[in-house]
Amino acid sequence: QVQLVESGGGWVQPGGSLRLSCAASEIIFSIYDMAWYRQAPGKQRELVAALIRGGRTNYADSLKGRVIISRDNAKGTVYLQMSSLKPEDTAVYYCNAKSPSWMGSRTYWGPGTQVTVSS
């Protein structure tokens, strides 16, 4: 059973930084596309950043320049470095893994980690 476990969330003041981590188990991590999503109260879940096999990245326009997604295949972990955080970044952040097409393009979600930005 694929498991994704996020960590690193918490409370931070506006302008602060956080680094989220997502550890994956039971998958051949290096062949999966990894991404971070977030969902604020009353809003739909939205893409924050994606890291495709081969190294291509994709960022939400509202977060470009403030977040960096990276991965450590040896550790089976994907990271989201966030800086210059704003109150509107408050949300539950979810880790997402997607298998390659030849494995059925299956997606998996972690339980999420809360990020709260407030003074």
C-alpha positions as CSV (number, residue, x, y, z in Angstrom):
1,Q,0.0,0.0,0.0
2,V,1.4,3.4,-1.1
3,Q,1.8,5.8,1.8
4,L,2.6,9.4,1.7
5,V,3.2,11.3,5.0
6,E,3.6,15.0,5.1
7,S,5.4,17.0,7.8
8,G,6.7,20.5,8.5
9,G,3.5,22.4,8.7
10,G,2.6,24.8,11.5
11,W,2.1,28.4,12.3
12,V,4.2,31.1,10.8
13,Q,4.0,34.9,10.7
14,P,3.5,36.7,7.5
15,G,6.8,37.0,5.6
16,G,8.1,33.8,7.2
17,S,9.2,30.6,5.7
18,L,8.4,26.9,6.0
19,R,9.7,23.7,4.5
20,L,7.3,20.9,4.0
21,S,8.4,17.3,3.6
22,C,6.6,14.3,2.2
23,A,8.0,10.8,2.7
24,A,6.8,8.1,0.4
25,S,6.8,4.4,1.0
26,E,6.0,1.3,-1.0
27,I,6.7,3.0,-4.3
28,I,9.6,3.2,-6.7
29,F,9.8,6.8,-5.8
30,S,12.1,8.0,-8.7
31,I,9.6,7.1,-11.4
32,Y,6.6,8.9,-9.9
33,D,5.6,12.4,-10.6
34,M,5.3,14.3,-7.3
35,A,3.3,17.4,-6.5
36,W,2.0,19.6,-3.7
37,Y,-1.6,20.8,-3.5
38,R,-3.4,22.9,-1.0
39,Q,-6.9,23.4,0.1
40,A,-8.1,26.5,2.1
41,P,-11.4,26.5,4.0
42,G,-14.3,26.8,1.6
43,K,-12.1,26.5,-1.5
44,Q,-11.2,23.8,-3.9
45,R,-8.0,21.9,-3.8
46,E,-5.4,23.6,-6.0
47,L,-2.0,22.8,-7.4
48,V,0.9,24.5,-5.7
49,A,3.8,22.9,-7.4
50,A,4.7,19.8,-9.4
51,L,7.9,18.0,-10.1
52,I,7.8,15.7,-13.1
53,R,10.2,12.8,-13.8
54,G,13.1,14.3,-15.6
55,G,13.1,17.4,-13.5
56,R,10.5,19.7,-15.1
57,T,8.7,21.8,-12.6
58,N,5.3,23.5,-12.7
59,Y,4.2,26.2,-10.2
60,A,0.9,28.0,-9.5
61,D,1.1,31.6,-10.8
62,S,0.2,32.9,-7.3
63,L,3.2,31.2,-5.8
64,K,5.9,31.6,-8.4
65,G,9.0,33.0,-6.9
66,R,7.9,32.1,-3.4
67,V,8.0,28.3,-3.5
68,I,10.5,25.7,-4.7
69,I,9.7,22.0,-5.1
70,S,12.5,19.5,-4.9
71,R,13.0,15.8,-4.4
72,D,15.5,13.4,-2.9
73,N,15.1,10.1,-4.7
74,A,17.5,8.3,-2.4
75,K,15.3,9.3,0.6
76,G,12.0,8.9,-1.2
77,T,11.1,12.4,-0.1
78,V,9.7,15.5,-1.8
79,Y,10.1,19.0,-0.3
80,L,8.3,22.3,-0.7
81,Q,10.3,25.3,0.4
82,M,8.0,28.2,1.0
83,S,9.0,31.8,1.7
84,S,7.4,35.2,1.9
85,L,4.3,33.5,3.2
86,K,1.0,35.4,3.2
87,P,-2.2,34.9,5.2
88,E,-3.8,33.7,2.1
89,D,-1.4,30.8,2.0
90,T,-3.1,29.4,5.0
91,A,-4.4,25.9,4.0
92,V,-4.0,22.2,4.4
93,Y,-1.1,21.2,2.1
94,Y,-1.3,17.8,0.5
95,C,1.4,15.6,-1.1
96,N,0.5,13.9,-4.3
97,A,2.2,11.0,-6.2
98,K,1.2,9.9,-9.6
99,S,2.5,6.7,-11.2
100,P,3.6,6.6,-14.8
101,S,1.1,5.7,-17.5
102,W,2.4,2.2,-17.9
103,M,1.5,1.6,-14.2
104,G,-2.0,3.0,-14.7
105,S,-1.4,6.7,-13.8
106,R,-2.6,6.1,-10.3
107,T,-2.6,8.9,-7.9
108,Y,-2.1,8.9,-4.2
109,W,-2.6,11.5,-1.5
110,G,-1.1,12.1,1.9
111,P,-3.4,13.1,4.8
112,G,-2.2,16.7,4.7
113,T,-0.4,19.1,6.9
114,Q,-1.8,22.4,8.1
115,V,-0.1,25.6,7.4
116,T,-1.3,28.7,9.1
117,V,0.1,32.2,8.3
118,S,-1.0,34.9,10.7
119,S,0.3,37.5,13.0
